[in-house]
Amino acid sequence: MKIQHLKAYVRVWLKLTIQQFQSQVANARGAAALFIFGKLFRLASALFLVYVVVGKAKLIAGYSLNQAIFLLMLFNLTQTISQLFLRGVYLFRQKVVDGTFDFYLL
């Protein structure tokens, strides 16, 4: 893939991402705060669960508490990064089918 094509794809992706973010903020102002709170609550409850389970059993499949927490944090980081790039991808199909995607490319 040529660099020019990659730059064009990144520019289109960035434009669509900014428009989707603006749409989300305009439609529900508290949605971003609620989303972040939900992520933090899920992470805290998962850390608590790992801490309790490893505290009782001392090892999970041979992993210590620090190793289990590291694996959990690594999983959450990769999941969050993939959601950052792929969230809303399924919404583009309708834009391509009805022809409105062309207006985003202009």
C-alpha positions as a printed NumPy array, in Angstrom:
array([[  0.   ,   0.   ,   0.   ],
       [  1.356,   3.366,  -0.955],
       [  1.845,   6.12 ,   1.583],
       [ -0.539,   8.435,  -0.311],
       [ -3.34 ,   5.875,  -0.041],
       [ -2.634,   5.359,   3.635],
       [ -2.703,   9.11 ,   4.283],
       [ -6.041,   9.382,   2.465],
       [ -7.524,   6.522,   4.506],
       [ -6.302,   8.054,   7.751],
       [ -7.73 ,  11.434,   6.753],
       [-11.149,   9.901,   5.958],
       [-11.101,   7.85 ,   9.172],
       [-10.183,  10.921,  11.217],
       [-12.908,  13.012,   9.595],
       [-15.547,  10.34 ,  10.245],
       [-14.339,   9.84 ,  13.807],
       [-14.553,  13.559,  14.559],
       [-18.049,  13.752,  13.064],
       [-19.205,  10.719,  15.071],
       [-17.753,  12.215,  18.264],
       [-19.491,  15.538,  17.609],
       [-22.749,  13.703,  16.974],
       [-22.428,  11.778,  20.235],
       [-21.653,  14.915,  22.25 ],
       [-24.49 ,  16.879,  20.644],
       [-27.073,  14.149,  21.233],
       [-26.16 ,  13.191,  24.787],
       [-23.918,  15.524,  26.747],
       [-23.598,  13.226,  29.746],
       [-22.953,  10.138,  27.638],
       [-19.167,  10.6  ,  27.576],
       [-18.979,  10.971,  31.358],
       [-21.262,   7.97 ,  31.816],
       [-19.143,   5.949,  29.369],
       [-15.915,   6.775,  31.222],
       [-17.55 ,   6.057,  34.584],
       [-18.754,   2.69 ,  33.256],
       [-15.273,   1.788,  32.018],
       [-13.675,   2.75 ,  35.338],
       [-16.334,   0.88 ,  37.321],
       [-15.836,  -2.241,  35.199],
       [-12.067,  -2.04 ,  35.634],
       [-12.351,  -1.502,  39.399],
       [-14.755,  -4.411,  39.828],
       [-12.508,  -6.692,  37.734],
       [ -9.452,  -5.692,  39.8  ],
       [-11.404,  -6.326,  42.995],
       [-12.485,  -9.747,  41.735],
       [ -8.913, -10.705,  40.807],
       [ -7.649,  -9.44 ,  44.16 ],
       [-10.25 , -11.454,  46.106],
       [ -9.773, -14.65 ,  44.103],
       [ -5.973, -14.544,  44.196],
       [ -6.053, -13.497,  47.845],
       [ -7.951, -16.673,  48.702],
       [ -6.182, -19.058,  46.347],
       [ -2.704, -17.421,  46.246],
       [ -2.312, -18.503,  42.601],
       [ -4.569, -18.58 ,  39.541],
       [ -3.309, -21.174,  37.068],
       [  0.186, -20.51 ,  38.372],
       [ -0.039, -16.688,  38.187],
       [  0.628, -14.53 ,  41.234],
       [ -1.517, -11.516,  42.162],
       [  0.785,  -9.052,  40.379],
       [  0.889, -11.18 ,  37.233],
       [ -2.907, -11.615,  37.201],
       [ -3.436,  -7.861,  37.577],
       [ -0.903,  -7.207,  34.8  ],
       [ -2.737,  -9.596,  32.456],
       [ -6.069,  -7.971,  33.292],
       [ -4.69 ,  -4.478,  32.641],
       [ -3.097,  -5.616,  29.364],
       [ -6.417,  -7.121,  28.24 ],
       [ -8.299,  -3.933,  29.141],
       [ -5.744,  -1.767,  27.321],
       [ -5.956,  -3.792,  24.098],
       [ -9.75 ,  -3.888,  24.303],
       [ -9.98 ,  -0.119,  24.802],
       [ -7.593,   0.596,  21.913],
       [ -9.515,  -1.715,  19.572],
       [-12.796,  -0.063,  20.586],
       [-11.255,   3.337,  19.94 ],
       [-10.485,   2.439,  16.333],
       [-13.406,   0.141,  15.523],
       [-16.351,   1.664,  17.397],
       [-19.124,   2.522,  14.975],
       [-17.651,   0.665,  11.986],
       [-20.964,  -1.127,  11.49 ],
       [-22.677,   2.27 ,  10.972],
       [-20.784,   2.929,   7.723],
       [-22.629,   0.258,   5.727],
       [-25.858,   2.237,   5.623],
       [-23.976,   5.375,   4.571],
       [-22.361,   3.489,   1.677],
       [-25.644,   1.864,   0.612],
       [-27.696,   5.072,   0.527],
       [-24.87 ,   7.151,  -0.999],
       [-24.295,   9.633,   1.83 ],
       [-20.757,   8.322,   2.359],
       [-19.712,  10.212,  -0.793],
       [-20.443,  13.507,   0.955],
       [-18.031,  12.601,   3.759],
       [-15.266,  12.065,   1.226],
       [-15.611,  15.535,  -0.297]])
